[in-house]
Amino acid sequence: MKLVLSPEQRELREAVRAFLRAAAPLPKVREGYDPAVYARLNGELGLSGLIVPEEHGGAGAGMAELAVALEETGAALLPGPFLSTVFATIAAGPVSDKELLTGIADGRVTATLDRTEVLFDGTSARGTLPQVLSGMEADVLVAPARTGDGLVLVAVELAGPGVRRTALDTLDLTRGQAAVVLDGAPARPLGRAPEAELHDRLCVALAAEQLGVMRAALDAIVAYAKIRVAFGRYIGSYQGVKHKLADMHGKLEQAESIVRYAAWAADESPGELPGAAALAQAYVGRACFEVARDHLLLYGGVGYTWEHDAHLFYKRAKADEVLLGPPRLHRARLADLLEL
């Protein structure tokens, strides 16, 4: 088991971090999804094709490398359909659909995954999907459908006929959702849906993003505690603040170990993946929200203002915490796996 990043993974982390610092700084996050930044992210770094097999134009990397990239996009609160495209890639990877995966690897296609079953008659899809991640920005929707051969994945062009999309008001201002209605929308089958393993890999990917959100929030409030003076002293010198920051750091360290273990299991030990994935969301999801919440509180009054960035981390953390189901569901699954 490897819980420490390799030299190549550290280089990937630095490259993604440097790019996002220059192309998508926090002040730009409020402007929302920028297709130009997404195009550069894929053109210069090839992140959309990171886990796409080499035969389809991707890098053929594993979940460990993907986790490194997602940690950085999470820390930057990157807007837009990157996470949703990652989810769709994870789903489509086992079925090895050349058309979709090549488009994703080239950066020409953004995608999203929704696990609401749709009706599929072989050529078209029908159904109502109430909350589709990045549903307004994605080009292709991947969703499960029940057929005579079991559960399969189908791909729907969201800009095509028979598709109605409505933007939703969401808590997280940096990543939208949409209600999508399919009414005879042209669709094509991708292959059999990888049910259990798919959920586990989604949990690992989301936990990696949450780890980045935690790290960025903690770094920001530590830096603030070193310069903010109250009653003639830096607030970082007060015991109440120091203890809170230490608790937050402890949560971050545990979360990092859990994410590294889960990513390793996804690549190297499939038998350990279900437990590692359930643990990742049971712990990291809640820990991320607690760190983001406490970092906002430690800013004092300024942290509650619209102009400050603290609420952006708070809202991303809460939205991520429930994206794949609340932590109690993951705790229950972990308990079942451990036969508790």
C-alpha positions in Angstrom: 0.0 0.0 0.0 1.3 3.5 -0.9 0.0 6.4 1.0 2.8 8.8 -0.1 2.7 10.4 -3.5 5.3 9.3 -6.0 7.6 11.8 -7.7 5.4 11.7 -10.8 2.3 12.3 -8.8 3.9 15.3 -7.1 4.8 16.7 -10.4 1.2 16.3 -11.6 0.0 18.0 -8.4 2.3 21.0 -8.9 1.4 21.3 -12.6 -2.3 21.4 -11.9 -1.9 23.7 -9.0 0.2 26.2 -10.9 -2.3 26.1 -13.8 -5.3 26.7 -11.6 -3.6 29.4 -9.7 -3.0 31.3 -12.9 -6.1 30.5 -14.9 -8.8 30.0 -12.3 -8.0 32.0 -9.2 -10.7 32.4 -6.5 -12.0 35.8 -7.7 -12.7 34.3 -11.1 -14.7 31.4 -9.5 -17.6 33.8 -8.9 -17.9 34.3 -12.7 -18.9 30.6 -13.1 -18.0 28.1 -15.7 -15.5 29.4 -18.3 -15.3 27.1 -21.4 -11.9 28.7 -22.3 -10.4 27.6 -19.0 -11.8 24.1 -19.4 -10.3 23.9 -22.9 -6.9 24.9 -21.6 -7.2 22.5 -18.7 -7.6 19.7 -21.2 -5.4 21.0 -24.0 -2.4 21.9 -21.8 -2.7 19.3 -19.1 -5.0 16.6 -20.6 -6.9 16.2 -17.4 -10.1 15.1 -19.0 -8.4 12.1 -20.5 -6.3 11.3 -17.4 -8.1 7.9 -16.8 -9.2 7.3 -20.3 -7.4 4.3 -21.8 -4.5 5.0 -24.1 -6.2 3.3 -27.0 -8.9 6.0 -26.9 -6.4 8.9 -26.7 -6.1 9.2 -22.9 -3.3 8.9 -20.5 -4.4 5.6 -19.1 -3.7 6.7 -15.5 -5.2 5.2 -12.4 -7.5 6.5 -9.6 -4.4 7.5 -7.6 -3.4 10.1 -10.3 -7.0 11.2 -10.7 -7.3 11.8 -6.9 -4.3 14.1 -7.1 -5.9 16.1 -9.9 -9.3 16.3 -8.2 -7.7 17.4 -4.9 -6.3 20.4 -6.7 -9.5 21.2 -8.7 -11.4 21.0 -5.4 -9.0 23.3 -3.6 -9.5 25.8 -6.4 -13.3 25.4 -6.3 -13.1 24.9 -10.1 -16.5 25.7 -11.6 -18.0 23.7 -14.4 -18.4 20.2 -15.5 -15.0 18.7 -14.7 -16.2 16.5 -11.8 -19.3 15.5 -13.8 -17.1 14.5 -16.7 -14.9 12.5 -14.4 -18.0 10.7 -13.1 -19.2 9.9 -16.7 -15.7 8.7 -17.6 -15.6 6.4 -14.6 -18.9 4.9 -15.7 -18.0 4.6 -19.4 -14.5 3.3 -18.8 -15.4 -0.4 -18.3 -17.7 -0.4 -21.4 -14.9 1.1 -23.4 -17.1 3.2 -25.7 -14.7 4.6 -28.2 -16.8 7.5 -29.4 -17.5 8.9 -26.0 -14.1 8.3 -24.4 -12.2 9.7 -27.4 -14.3 12.9 -27.3 -13.7 13.3 -23.5 -10.0 12.6 -23.9 -9.7 15.2 -26.7 -11.6 17.8 -24.6 -14.3 18.1 -27.2 -17.0 16.5 -25.0 -18.1 17.4 -21.5 -20.3 14.8 -19.9 -22.4 14.1 -16.9 -23.6 11.0 -15.1 -27.0 10.6 -13.5 -28.0 7.3 -11.9 -31.7 7.8 -12.3 -33.0 5.0 -14.5 -34.5 6.1 -17.8 -36.7 4.2 -20.3 -34.9 3.0 -23.4 -36.4 1.4 -26.4 -33.2 0.8 -28.3 -33.0 4.1 -30.1 -34.5 6.7 -27.8 -34.8 7.6 -24.1 -37.6 8.9 -21.9 -37.6 10.0 -18.3 -37.3 12.8 -15.8 -34.0 13.4 -14.0 -34.6 16.0 -11.3 -31.0 16.9 -10.4 -28.3 16.4 -13.0 -24.9 17.6 -12.0 -23.6 20.3 -14.4 -26.7 19.4 -16.5 -26.7 22.8 -18.3 -23.0 22.7 -19.3 -22.6 19.0 -20.2 -22.8 17.9 -23.8 -23.6 14.2 -23.1 -25.7 12.5 -20.4 -24.8 9.0 -19.3 -27.6 7.2 -17.5 -28.7 3.7 -16.7 -31.6 2.0 -18.4 -33.3 -1.3 -17.8 -33.5 -3.7 -20.8 -34.0 -7.4 -21.4 -30.3 -7.9 -21.0 -30.3 -6.2 -17.6 -29.1 -2.7 -16.7 -27.2 -0.9 -19.4 -25.7 2.6 -19.8 -27.1 4.9 -22.5 -25.7 8.1 -23.9 -27.9 11.1 -24.8 -26.8 14.2 -26.6 -28.2 17.0 -24.3 -28.2 19.5 -27.1 -30.3 17.2 -29.4 -34.0 16.9 -29.9 -36.3 15.6 -27.2 -34.3 17.1 -24.4 -35.5 19.9 -22.1 -33.1 21.3 -19.5 -34.0 23.7 -16.7 -31.3 25.3 -14.5 -31.9 24.8 -10.8 -31.2 27.2 -7.9 -28.4 25.5 -6.0 -26.6 26.0 -2.8 -23.2 25.7 -4.4 -22.8 28.8 -6.7 -19.7 27.3 -8.3 -21.3 24.2 -9.7 -24.8 24.1 -11.2 -27.4 21.4 -11.5 -30.3 21.1 -13.9 -33.6 19.2 -14.2 -33.5 17.2 -17.4 -36.6 15.8 -19.1 -36.1 13.3 -21.9 -39.0 12.9 -24.3 -38.0 10.5 -27.0 -34.4 11.8 -27.1 -32.1 9.9 -29.4 -29.9 7.6 -27.3 -27.4 4.9 -27.9 -26.4 2.0 -25.7 -22.8 2.0 -24.3 -22.8 -1.4 -22.6 -23.7 -3.1 -19.4 -23.7 -0.9 -16.3 -20.9 -1.6 -13.7 -23.2 -1.2 -10.7 -21.3 -1.8 -7.5 -17.8 -0.9 -8.6 -19.1 2.3 -10.2 -20.5 3.6 -7.0 -17.3 2.9 -5.1 -15.2 4.7 -7.6 -17.5 7.7 -7.6 -17.1 7.8 -3.8 -13.3 7.8 -4.1 -13.3 10.6 -6.7 -15.6 12.8 -4.7 -13.6 12.2 -1.5 -10.5 13.4 -3.4 -12.2 16.7 -4.3 -13.4 17.1 -0.7 -9.8 16.6 0.5 -8.8 19.6 -1.6 -11.6 21.7 -0.3 -10.5 20.9 3.3 -6.9 21.7 2.6 -7.6 25.0 0.9 -10.0 26.1 3.7 -7.5 25.2 6.4 -4.6 26.9 4.6 -6.7 30.1 4.2 -7.7 30.4 7.9 -4.2 29.5 9.2 -2.8 32.4 7.0 -5.6 34.7 8.4 -4.9 33.7 12.0 -1.2 34.8 11.5 -2.1 38.4 10.4 -5.4 39.2 12.2 -5.0 41.2 15.4 -7.6 41.4 18.1 -7.1 43.0 21.5 -3.5 43.6 20.7 -2.6 40.0 19.8 -2.7 37.8 16.7 -5.8 35.7 16.9 -3.6 32.6 16.2 -2.0 33.0 19.6 -5.3 32.5 21.5 -5.8 29.1 22.9 -9.4 28.7 21.6 -8.2 29.4 18.0 -5.1 27.2 18.3 -7.0 24.2 19.5 -9.7 24.6 16.8 -7.0 24.8 14.1 -5.3 21.7 15.5 -8.6 19.8 15.4 -9.1 20.8 11.8 -5.5 19.8 10.9 -6.1 16.4 12.6 -9.2 15.8 10.5 -7.3 16.8 7.3 -4.5 14.3 8.1 -7.0 11.5 8.7 -8.9 12.4 5.5 -5.7 12.4 3.4 -4.8 8.9 4.6 -8.3 7.6 3.9 -8.3 9.1 0.4 -4.9 7.8 -0.5 -5.9 4.3 0.8 -9.1 4.3 -1.2 -7.4 5.4 -4.4 -4.8 2.7 -4.0 -7.5 0.1 -3.4 -9.3 1.2 -6.5 -6.2 0.6 -8.5 -4.5 -2.3 -6.8 -6.9 -4.2 -4.5 -10.5 -4.4 -5.7 -11.5 -6.6 -2.8 -10.7 -3.7 -0.4 -12.4 -1.1 -2.5 -16.0 -1.3 -1.2 -14.9 -0.8 2.4 -12.4 1.9 1.5 -15.0 3.8 -0.6 -17.6 3.6 2.1 -15.1 4.8 4.7 -14.1 7.7 2.4 -17.5 9.1 2.2 -18.6 8.2 5.7 -15.6 10.2 7.1 -14.3 12.6 4.5 -17.7 14.1 3.6 -18.5 15.1 7.1 -15.0 16.2 8.0 -14.8 18.4 4.9 -18.0 20.2 5.9 -16.8 20.6 9.5 -13.5 22.1 8.4 -15.2 24.5 6.0 -17.8 25.5 8.6 -15.2 26.1 11.3 -12.9 28.0 9.0 -15.9 30.4 8.2 -16.6 30.8 11.9 -13.0 31.6 12.8 -13.0 34.5 10.3 -15.6 36.2 12.6 -18.0 38.7 11.1 -16.2 39.2 7.8 -16.6 35.5 7.1 -20.3 35.9 6.8 -20.2 38.6 4.1 -21.0 37.9 0.5 -17.7 39.5 -0.6 -15.6 37.0 1.3 -14.6 33.6 -0.1 -15.4 31.6 3.0 -19.0 30.9 2.1 -17.9 29.5 -1.3 -15.9 26.7 0.5 -18.8 26.2 3.0 -21.3 25.7 0.2 -19.1 23.4 -1.9 -18.4 21.3 1.2 -22.1 20.9 2.0 -23.1 20.2 -1.6 -20.4 17.6 -1.9 -21.3 16.0 1.5 -24.7 14.9 0.2 -23.9 14.5 -3.5 -23.7 10.7 -3.3 -26.0 10.4 -0.3 -25.6 11.7 3.2 -22.8 10.3 5.4 -25.3 8.2 7.4 -25.9 6.0 4.3 -22.2 5.4 3.8 -21.8 4.6 7.5 -24.6 2.1 7.3 -23.0 0.5 4.2 -19.6 0.4 6.0 -21.2 -1.3 9.0 -22.8 -3.9 6.8 -19.5 -4.6 5.1 -17.8 -5.0 8.5 -20.7 -7.2 9.7 -21.4 -4.9 12.6 
